[in-house]
Amino acid sequence: MGAALSSLLSTLLGGLTALLGAALDTLAAVLGNWLRGLAGLWGLGRLAWRERRGEGSLAGRVLPHLARPSGQRDLFAVLRAFWPTLKLSAALVKAYPNAGTAIVTRRADVLEVLRRDADFAVVYEPRMREITAGPNFFLGMQPGPDYERDATAMRLAVRHTDVPAFVAPRAAALAREIVAGAGGALDVPARLGGPVAADVIQTYFGLGPALGAPDRATMIAEATAMFWFLFNDLGADPEVGAKGRAAAASARKWLDAAIAARKASPGEGDSVLARLAALQKAGAPGLDDLSVRNNLIGLYIGAIPTLSKAATLALDELLDRPAELRAACNAAKAGDAETVAGHVWEALRFNPHNPVVYRRALRETRIARGTLRSRRIPEGAMVFAATHSAMFDSLDVPDAGQFRIDRPWETYIHWGEGLHRCFGAEINRAVIPAMLTPLLAQPNLRRTGPRVDGGTPFPQSLPVAFG
């Protein structure tokens, strides 16, 4: 009896100790979250104090800082600590109809929004129809038969096994060729990121000049204009709209010609377009010429700007971190692909190509149910799921403020989450490190000027030298 009682007491004591330890860990994490929020508030306050006597409005002088990743992290730290979901009556997005704005910053809540497709919808359909001059593309669809039909057809043509077999080796080979012929200096987005991304469209998707497609420079310009119009033109700028529509008209014309040419010569090579033509001939549903063109134009829009921008921003961040740059360069020289990739993705976490993803609430609903931070989201509200903030949420990401290359892949939300996670995520994951590796392997890699965006959402210039 005494032994049993002793065993029971020992078990209870062990359980209480574990429970107390967990409670203390949680309390420490919450306190740490608040402290980081206070630090962010202090940083923003100091910035406002420094800028109080400058020319123009205070907001006009502070906003450029908030457009930089470091400023965003300060702001997001404040919001995560004190206003995890900030609701505003103002409609910050003018390009798509909405009834106000909600900014979601906690990691769990960001992932919840992106996974609840039935409640938080993608909004791109109206502009996607302008680009296609008619039907929607599955990127702009809600779950349903049309989405499943089109997405399934494209998965049959764009296969994960293609990435290690062809896409990544081709990107690496072209990057080596570009770097070898650069003469010790190049502009990263113009001479490396853009050309490699355009080559993916030409060779893997089968949309090369032989079928009447334009050259790489035209492809880059067209895809960038359409991407800006579709995803980044939150203020509904008429000039951005005009450029996007003109690029779409051009793309529709040459894509129609390329599809017709491939169908006339179906046995020439293996590519995404050739596979789509074969599926169409076999009677696969949803693959008439118009559907093939619309699916291709959607992938064309997503691939080139994303690959080039993400690669440029990751390198830009590494160039500002001498120790991390040196480690990445040593790994590239040693052929250690995993370590190179770890540096690239962690650098992109600090300097993200897409800090927020937006959705619109289809109905009144709640997020974070059962927690003290639970908030009601009104119908029609535009919800900004702050993926940049989510990747720095110290309650879920260990050592969130530290540069660590050993993080699980699931830490990163670079390509979104849920049904509308970037269709080309696996291509991005392979191609971006592959295109940067030959450059990182060069001796004495250094920047020779600042990154310039030129008033656009895309890096226009990042000059570097080596050797």
SEGU-882651 format. One record per residue (C-alpha): residue number from 1; x, y, z. Coordinates in nm, 3 decimals, padded with zeros to 5 digits. Example, Ala and Ser with C-alpha at 12.3 -4.5 7.8 and 13.67 -1.06 7.14 Angstrom:
REM residues 2
ATOM  num        X        Y        Z
ATOM    1   01.230  -00.450   00.780
ATOM    2   01.367  -00.106   00.714
//
This chain:
REM residues 467
ATOM  num        X        Y        Z
ATOM    1   00.000   00.000   00.000
ATOM    2   00.280   00.239   00.093
ATOM    3   00.465   00.165  -00.229
ATOM    4   00.149   00.227  -00.438
ATOM    5   00.078   00.554  -00.257
ATOM    6   00.438   00.662  -00.306
ATOM    7   00.417   00.579  -00.677
ATOM    8   00.090   00.775  -00.708
ATOM    9   00.234   01.077  -00.530
ATOM   10   00.547   01.059  -00.747
ATOM   11   00.331   01.050  -01.063
ATOM   12   00.119   01.342  -00.943
ATOM   13   00.427   01.541  -00.851
ATOM   14   00.582   01.472  -01.190
ATOM   15   00.263   01.580  -01.365
ATOM   16   00.238   01.900  -01.162
ATOM   17   00.602   01.978  -01.228
ATOM   18   00.553   01.931  -01.601
ATOM   19   00.236   02.142  -01.593
ATOM   20   00.411   02.416  -01.397
ATOM   21   00.706   02.406  -01.636
ATOM   22   00.475   02.438  -01.937
ATOM   23   00.288   02.725  -01.772
ATOM   24   00.613   02.905  -01.698
ATOM   25   00.733   02.851  -02.056
ATOM   26   00.406   02.992  -02.189
ATOM   27   00.423   03.289  -01.952
ATOM   28   00.781   03.358  -02.058
ATOM   29   00.682   03.342  -02.425
ATOM   30   00.390   03.581  -02.370
ATOM   31   00.606   03.823  -02.174
ATOM   32   00.871   03.803  -02.443
ATOM   33   00.606   03.880  -02.705
ATOM   34   00.499   04.189  -02.509
ATOM   35   00.857   04.302  -02.463
ATOM   36   00.921   04.273  -02.835
ATOM   37   00.604   04.471  -02.893
ATOM   38   00.725   04.744  -02.658
ATOM   39   01.062   04.745  -02.833
ATOM   40   00.888   04.787  -03.167
ATOM   41   00.674   05.067  -03.024
ATOM   42   00.985   05.237  -02.889
ATOM   43   01.155   05.210  -03.228
ATOM   44   00.856   05.358  -03.409
ATOM   45   00.828   05.634  -03.147
ATOM   46   01.195   05.726  -03.189
ATOM   47   01.147   05.738  -03.564
ATOM   48   00.847   05.969  -03.533
ATOM   49   01.039   06.193  -03.293
ATOM   50   01.336   06.217  -03.531
ATOM   51   01.111   06.305  -03.823
ATOM   52   00.885   06.552  -03.640
ATOM   53   01.052   06.862  -03.786
ATOM   54   01.108   06.753  -04.144
ATOM   55   00.934   06.885  -04.450
ATOM   56   00.584   06.766  -04.535
ATOM   57   00.355   06.557  -04.318
ATOM   58   00.487   06.331  -04.045
ATOM   59   00.303   06.035  -04.198
ATOM   60   00.469   06.101  -04.534
ATOM   61   00.812   06.085  -04.371
ATOM   62   00.741   05.777  -04.156
ATOM   63   00.565   05.564  -04.419
ATOM   64   00.880   05.500  -04.627
ATOM   65   01.037   05.340  -04.319
ATOM   66   00.732   05.115  -04.281
ATOM   67   00.770   05.008  -04.643
ATOM   68   01.109   04.858  -04.555
ATOM   69   01.118   04.508  -04.403
ATOM   70   01.278   04.629  -04.078
ATOM   71   01.005   04.889  -04.033
ATOM   72   00.738   04.633  -04.106
ATOM   73   00.883   04.403  -03.841
ATOM   74   00.868   04.684  -03.584
ATOM   75   00.505   04.750  -03.670
ATOM   76   00.410   04.384  -03.677
ATOM   77   00.577   04.326  -03.337
ATOM   78   00.356   04.597  -03.190
ATOM   79   00.043   04.454  -03.349
ATOM   80   00.117   04.094  -03.249
ATOM   81   00.163   04.201  -02.888
ATOM   82  -00.127   04.442  -02.845
ATOM   83  -00.361   04.428  -03.150
ATOM   84  -00.311   04.084  -03.311
ATOM   85  -00.597   04.155  -03.550
ATOM   86  -00.633   04.524  -03.626
ATOM   87  -00.966   04.625  -03.783
ATOM   88  -00.995   04.946  -03.981
ATOM   89  -01.304   05.102  -04.133
ATOM   90  -01.094   05.238  -04.419
ATOM   91  -01.076   05.041  -04.743
ATOM   92  -00.702   05.024  -04.809
ATOM   93  -00.755   04.827  -05.131
ATOM   94  -00.917   05.024  -05.412
ATOM   95  -00.871   04.770  -05.691
ATOM   96  -01.129   04.523  -05.560
ATOM   97  -01.462   04.594  -05.381
ATOM   98  -01.447   04.559  -05.004
ATOM   99  -01.595   04.689  -04.679
ATOM  100  -01.295   04.790  -04.471
ATOM  101  -00.975   04.619  -04.370
ATOM  102  -00.850   04.369  -04.112
ATOM  103  -00.476   04.313  -04.061
ATOM  104  -00.398   03.969  -03.914
ATOM  105  -00.051   03.929  -03.764
ATOM  106  -00.031   03.618  -03.541
ATOM  107   00.105   03.311  -03.721
ATOM  108  -00.180   03.079  -03.621
ATOM  109  -00.436   03.333  -03.737
ATOM  110  -00.259   03.406  -04.066
ATOM  111  -00.255   03.034  -04.147
ATOM  112  -00.619   03.005  -04.042
ATOM  113  -00.724   03.279  -04.284
ATOM  114  -00.530   03.125  -04.573
ATOM  115  -00.671   02.778  -04.507
ATOM  116  -01.036   02.879  -04.467
ATOM  117  -01.118   02.913  -04.836
ATOM  118  -01.492   02.889  -04.775
ATOM  119  -01.483   03.203  -04.561
ATOM  120  -01.191   03.406  -04.700
ATOM  121  -01.193   03.423  -05.078
ATOM  122  -00.938   03.523  -05.339
ATOM  123  -01.050   03.841  -05.512
ATOM  124  -00.861   03.838  -05.842
ATOM  125  -01.139   03.717  -06.070
ATOM  126  -01.248   04.056  -06.217
ATOM  127  -00.895   04.150  -06.322
ATOM  128  -00.813   03.796  -06.426
ATOM  129  -01.107   03.814  -06.666
ATOM  130  -00.967   04.138  -06.804
ATOM  131  -00.634   03.966  -06.866
ATOM  132  -00.793   03.666  -07.039
ATOM  133  -01.066   03.877  -07.209
ATOM  134  -01.319   03.626  -07.085
ATOM  135  -01.292   03.322  -06.855
ATOM  136  -01.133   03.305  -06.512
ATOM  137  -00.808   03.123  -06.431
ATOM  138  -00.809   02.873  -06.144
ATOM  139  -00.588   03.105  -05.935
ATOM  140  -00.891   03.334  -05.907
ATOM  141  -01.148   03.060  -05.841
ATOM  142  -01.310   02.942  -05.521
ATOM  143  -01.322   02.568  -05.443
ATOM  144  -01.557   02.386  -05.677
ATOM  145  -01.580   02.172  -05.992
ATOM  146  -01.424   02.436  -06.221
ATOM  147  -01.126   02.479  -05.991
ATOM  148  -01.073   02.104  -05.957
ATOM  149  -01.103   02.047  -06.332
ATOM  150  -00.850   02.315  -06.430
ATOM  151  -00.606   02.253  -06.146
ATOM  152  -00.608   01.878  -06.211
ATOM  153  -00.541   01.929  -06.582
ATOM  154  -00.244   02.152  -06.507
ATOM  155  -00.104   01.907  -06.252
ATOM  156  -00.101   01.644  -06.525
ATOM  157   00.111   01.875  -06.739
ATOM  158   00.325   02.042  -06.470
ATOM  159   00.472   01.750  -06.275
ATOM  160   00.679   01.766  -05.958
ATOM  161   00.922   01.512  -06.105
ATOM  162   01.010   01.761  -06.380
ATOM  163   01.174   01.996  -06.130
ATOM  164   01.480   01.786  -06.037
ATOM  165   01.492   01.617  -06.377
ATOM  166   01.491   01.925  -06.597
ATOM  167   01.384   02.261  -06.453
ATOM  168   01.647   02.304  -06.179
ATOM  169   01.942   02.166  -06.383
ATOM  170   01.847   02.389  -06.677
ATOM  171   01.826   02.697  -06.450
ATOM  172   02.162   02.613  -06.289
ATOM  173   02.331   02.564  -06.626
ATOM  174   02.200   02.892  -06.765
ATOM  175   02.300   03.076  -06.446
ATOM  176   02.653   02.936  -06.474
ATOM  177   02.669   03.049  -06.835
ATOM  178   02.549   03.398  -06.747
ATOM  179   02.791   03.440  -06.456
ATOM  180   03.083   03.302  -06.656
ATOM  181   03.019   03.554  -06.933
ATOM  182   02.953   03.851  -06.707
ATOM  183   03.313   03.974  -06.694
ATOM  184   03.313   04.006  -06.316
ATOM  185   03.004   04.226  -06.282
ATOM  186   02.633   04.199  -06.345
ATOM  187   02.298   04.351  -06.252
ATOM  188   02.111   04.070  -06.077
ATOM  189   01.746   04.118  -06.182
ATOM  190   01.827   04.235  -06.535
ATOM  191   02.097   03.986  -06.631
ATOM  192   02.035   03.687  -06.403
ATOM  193   01.696   03.669  -06.232
ATOM  194   01.480   03.783  -06.521
ATOM  195   01.655   03.587  -06.799
ATOM  196   01.663   03.260  -06.601
ATOM  197   01.294   03.296  -06.511
ATOM  198   01.200   03.373  -06.872
ATOM  199   01.399   03.070  -06.986
ATOM  200   01.180   02.849  -06.765
ATOM  201   00.878   02.973  -06.960
ATOM  202   01.050   02.927  -07.296
ATOM  203   01.201   02.582  -07.242
ATOM  204   00.993   02.401  -06.978
ATOM  205   00.656   02.546  -07.069
ATOM  206   00.744   02.521  -07.437
ATOM  207   00.674   02.883  -07.526
ATOM  208   00.988   02.969  -07.720
ATOM  209   01.053   03.189  -08.025
ATOM  210   01.016   02.887  -08.255
ATOM  211   00.643   02.898  -08.183
ATOM  212   00.616   03.272  -08.229
ATOM  213   00.667   03.369  -07.864
ATOM  214   00.855   03.694  -07.795
ATOM  215   01.213   03.724  -07.672
ATOM  216   01.306   03.709  -07.304
ATOM  217   01.305   04.086  -07.252
ATOM  218   00.950   04.116  -07.387
ATOM  219   00.835   03.821  -07.180
ATOM  220   00.978   03.976  -06.863
ATOM  221   00.812   04.312  -06.935
ATOM  222   00.474   04.155  -07.017
ATOM  223   00.462   03.921  -06.718
ATOM  224   00.571   04.199  -06.482
ATOM  225   00.306   04.441  -06.609
ATOM  226   00.030   04.182  -06.573
ATOM  227   00.151   04.070  -06.227
ATOM  228   00.155   04.431  -06.106
ATOM  229  -00.197   04.490  -06.240
ATOM  230  -00.336   04.169  -06.093
ATOM  231  -00.172   04.151  -05.751
ATOM  232   00.013   04.471  -05.657
ATOM  233  -00.206   04.752  -05.789
ATOM  234  -00.401   04.796  -05.466
ATOM  235  -00.464   05.163  -05.536
ATOM  236  -00.614   05.102  -05.882
ATOM  237  -00.360   05.320  -06.064
ATOM  238  -00.489   05.393  -06.419
ATOM  239  -00.138   05.381  -06.566
ATOM  240  -00.069   05.039  -06.412
ATOM  241  -00.405   04.920  -06.544
ATOM  242  -00.333   05.042  -06.897
ATOM  243   00.007   04.871  -06.906
ATOM  244  -00.135   04.547  -06.765
ATOM  245  -00.418   04.534  -07.018
ATOM  246  -00.185   04.610  -07.309
ATOM  247   00.054   04.335  -07.198
ATOM  248  -00.239   04.094  -07.167
ATOM  249  -00.360   04.171  -07.520
ATOM  250  -00.012   04.102  -07.657
ATOM  251   00.022   03.779  -07.456
ATOM  252  -00.316   03.649  -07.568
ATOM  253  -00.219   03.701  -07.932
ATOM  254   00.114   03.519  -07.926
ATOM  255  -00.011   03.243  -07.695
ATOM  256  -00.297   03.166  -07.936
ATOM  257  -00.041   03.144  -08.217
ATOM  258   00.190   02.921  -08.010
ATOM  259  -00.094   02.682  -07.923
ATOM  260  -00.195   02.654  -08.288
ATOM  261   00.166   02.593  -08.394
ATOM  262   00.220   02.323  -08.132
ATOM  263  -00.103   02.144  -08.231
ATOM  264   00.014   02.149  -08.592
ATOM  265   00.343   01.979  -08.486
ATOM  266   00.246   01.775  -08.179
ATOM  267   00.541   01.535  -08.184
ATOM  268   00.824   01.786  -08.141
ATOM  269   00.969   01.758  -07.792
ATOM  270   00.827   01.735  -07.440
ATOM  271   00.698   02.049  -07.270
ATOM  272   00.400   02.165  -07.068
ATOM  273   00.234   02.296  -07.385
ATOM  274   00.299   01.969  -07.571
ATOM  275   00.145   01.773  -07.283
ATOM  276  -00.160   01.999  -07.278
ATOM  277  -00.202   01.950  -07.652
ATOM  278  -00.182   01.571  -07.602
ATOM  279  -00.436   01.582  -07.318
ATOM  280  -00.666   01.792  -07.535
ATOM  281  -00.640   01.542  -07.820
ATOM  282  -00.722   01.261  -07.576
ATOM  283  -01.043   01.440  -07.479
ATOM  284  -00.948   01.559  -07.130
ATOM  285  -01.219   01.795  -06.998
ATOM  286  -01.163   02.170  -06.976
ATOM  287  -00.878   02.180  -07.226
ATOM  288  -01.014   02.357  -07.530
ATOM  289  -00.774   02.607  -07.688
ATOM  290  -00.909   02.897  -07.484
ATOM  291  -00.872   02.709  -07.154
ATOM  292  -00.518   02.603  -07.242
ATOM  293  -00.427   02.963  -07.320
ATOM  294  -00.582   03.097  -07.000
ATOM  295  -00.405   02.839  -06.784
ATOM  296  -00.073   02.916  -06.952
ATOM  297  -00.115   03.291  -06.917
ATOM  298  -00.181   03.249  -06.545
ATOM  299   00.139   03.048  -06.496
ATOM  300   00.332   03.290  -06.717
ATOM  301   00.223   03.581  -06.495
ATOM  302   00.320   03.403  -06.176
ATOM  303   00.654   03.256  -06.274
ATOM  304   00.876   03.533  -06.407
ATOM  305   00.825   03.818  -06.156
ATOM  306   00.821   03.582  -05.858
ATOM  307   01.142   03.398  -05.945
ATOM  308   01.337   03.713  -06.031
ATOM  309   01.214   03.923  -05.738
ATOM  310   01.261   03.655  -05.472
ATOM  311   01.614   03.573  -05.590
ATOM  312   01.712   03.941  -05.596
ATOM  313   01.572   04.017  -05.251
ATOM  314   01.736   03.710  -05.094
ATOM  315   02.074   03.809  -05.235
ATOM  316   02.020   04.171  -05.132
ATOM  317   01.969   04.057  -04.772
ATOM  318   02.277   03.833  -04.777
ATOM  319   02.489   04.119  -04.911
ATOM  320   02.396   04.316  -04.598
ATOM  321   02.510   04.028  -04.374
ATOM  322   02.886   03.965  -04.419
ATOM  323   02.904   03.654  -04.202
ATOM  324   02.598   03.491  -04.359
ATOM  325   02.712   03.588  -04.709
ATOM  326   03.052   03.432  -04.645
ATOM  327   02.890   03.109  -04.522
ATOM  328   02.657   03.095  -04.823
ATOM  329   02.947   03.157  -05.062
ATOM  330   03.158   02.883  -04.899
ATOM  331   02.867   02.641  -04.931
ATOM  332   02.819   02.731  -05.298
ATOM  333   03.189   02.674  -05.369
ATOM  334   03.172   02.337  -05.191
ATOM  335   02.861   02.229  -05.382
ATOM  336   02.655   02.215  -05.060
ATOM  337   02.313   02.282  -05.212
ATOM  338   02.121   02.233  -04.886
ATOM  339   02.323   02.497  -04.699
ATOM  340   02.294   02.743  -04.987
ATOM  341   01.917   02.694  -04.992
ATOM  342   01.897   02.740  -04.614
ATOM  343   02.067   03.079  -04.644
ATOM  344   01.844   03.181  -04.935
ATOM  345   01.516   03.101  -04.759
ATOM  346   01.620   03.256  -04.430
ATOM  347   01.736   03.570  -04.613
ATOM  348   01.399   03.585  -04.789
ATOM  349   01.226   03.560  -04.450
ATOM  350   01.399   03.883  -04.352
ATOM  351   01.344   04.046  -04.691
ATOM  352   01.022   03.890  -04.827
ATOM  353   00.896   03.928  -05.181
ATOM  354   00.535   03.919  -05.060
ATOM  355   00.488   04.039  -04.699
ATOM  356   00.107   04.006  -04.701
ATOM  357  -00.155   03.799  -04.880
ATOM  358  -00.503   03.942  -04.902
ATOM  359  -00.843   03.774  -04.899
ATOM  360  -01.201   03.902  -04.872
ATOM  361  -01.447   03.775  -04.610
ATOM  362  -01.742   03.610  -04.786
ATOM  363  -01.957   03.633  -04.473
ATOM  364  -01.936   03.761  -04.119
ATOM  365  -01.714   03.523  -03.924
ATOM  366  -01.457   03.495  -03.648
ATOM  367  -01.090   03.407  -03.639
ATOM  368  -00.896   03.266  -03.344
ATOM  369  -01.211   03.128  -03.181
ATOM  370  -01.163   03.017  -02.823
ATOM  371  -00.879   03.261  -02.756
ATOM  372  -00.863   03.603  -02.593
ATOM  373  -00.758   03.751  -02.928
ATOM  374  -01.066   03.620  -03.112
ATOM  375  -01.209   03.888  -03.341
ATOM  376  -01.519   03.923  -03.555
ATOM  377  -01.449   03.986  -03.923
ATOM  378  -01.738   04.162  -04.100
ATOM  379  -01.866   04.043  -04.436
ATOM  380  -01.682   04.205  -04.724
ATOM  381  -01.376   04.305  -04.521
ATOM  382  -01.041   04.277  -04.698
ATOM  383  -00.821   04.064  -04.474
ATOM  384  -00.446   04.122  -04.491
ATOM  385  -00.283   03.797  -04.379
ATOM  386   00.064   03.926  -04.285
ATOM  387   00.288   03.633  -04.376
ATOM  388   00.598   03.843  -04.297
ATOM  389   00.468   03.891  -03.943
ATOM  390   00.373   03.524  -03.914
ATOM  391   00.729   03.414  -03.989
ATOM  392   00.853   03.633  -03.700
ATOM  393   00.591   03.535  -03.443
ATOM  394   00.810   03.437  -03.149
ATOM  395   00.524   03.242  -02.988
ATOM  396   00.548   02.989  -03.272
ATOM  397   00.890   03.045  -03.432
ATOM  398   01.194   02.976  -03.209
ATOM  399   01.457   03.251  -03.205
ATOM  400   01.242   03.442  -03.452
ATOM  401   01.474   03.743  -03.462
ATOM  402   01.785   03.534  -03.533
ATOM  403   01.919   03.430  -03.874
ATOM  404   01.909   03.049  -03.861
ATOM  405   01.942   02.814  -04.157
ATOM  406   01.822   02.502  -03.973
ATOM  407   01.455   02.596  -03.963
ATOM  408   01.195   02.341  -04.078
ATOM  409   01.063   02.421  -04.424
ATOM  410   00.716   02.465  -04.274
ATOM  411   00.843   02.779  -04.098
ATOM  412   00.837   02.965  -04.428
ATOM  413   00.518   03.101  -04.585
ATOM  414   00.692   03.243  -04.891
ATOM  415   00.437   03.097  -05.135
ATOM  416   00.117   03.131  -04.935
ATOM  417  -00.081   02.846  -04.784
ATOM  418  -00.396   02.645  -04.844
ATOM  419  -00.584   02.593  -05.168
ATOM  420  -00.423   02.894  -05.335
ATOM  421  -00.065   02.825  -05.235
ATOM  422   00.149   02.926  -05.533
ATOM  423   00.107   02.662  -05.804
ATOM  424   00.475   02.689  -05.889
ATOM  425   00.601   02.660  -05.531
ATOM  426   00.813   02.352  -05.601
ATOM  427   00.967   02.520  -05.906
ATOM  428   01.045   02.830  -05.699
ATOM  429   01.199   02.621  -05.422
ATOM  430   01.440   02.456  -05.665
ATOM  431   01.513   02.731  -05.917
ATOM  432   01.589   03.027  -05.689
ATOM  433   01.887   02.864  -05.507
ATOM  434   01.997   02.707  -05.837
ATOM  435   02.017   03.044  -06.013
ATOM  436   02.200   03.210  -05.721
ATOM  437   02.453   02.933  -05.655
ATOM  438   02.690   03.010  -05.947
ATOM  439   02.701   03.375  -05.841
ATOM  440   02.756   03.292  -05.474
ATOM  441   03.041   03.061  -05.575
ATOM  442   03.241   03.351  -05.716
ATOM  443   03.526   03.500  -05.510
ATOM  444   03.485   03.837  -05.343
ATOM  445   03.116   03.878  -05.427
ATOM  446   03.006   04.230  -05.331
ATOM  447   02.747   04.491  -05.415
ATOM  448   02.857   04.791  -05.620
ATOM  449   02.542   04.995  -05.569
ATOM  450   02.210   04.996  -05.384
ATOM  451   01.909   04.796  -05.486
ATOM  452   01.677   05.017  -05.692
ATOM  453   01.307   04.946  -05.737
ATOM  454   01.230   05.257  -05.940
ATOM  455   00.888   05.320  -05.788
ATOM  456   00.767   04.969  -05.877
ATOM  457   00.697   04.660  -05.664
ATOM  458   00.990   04.485  -05.836
ATOM  459   01.368   04.523  -05.805
ATOM  460   01.492   04.699  -06.117
ATOM  461   01.862   04.692  -06.032
ATOM  462   02.105   04.529  -05.790
ATOM  463   02.461   04.568  -05.927
ATOM  464   02.726   04.329  -05.796
ATOM  465   03.086   04.249  -05.879
ATOM  466   03.311   03.953  -05.808
ATOM  467   03.660   03.820  -05.868
//
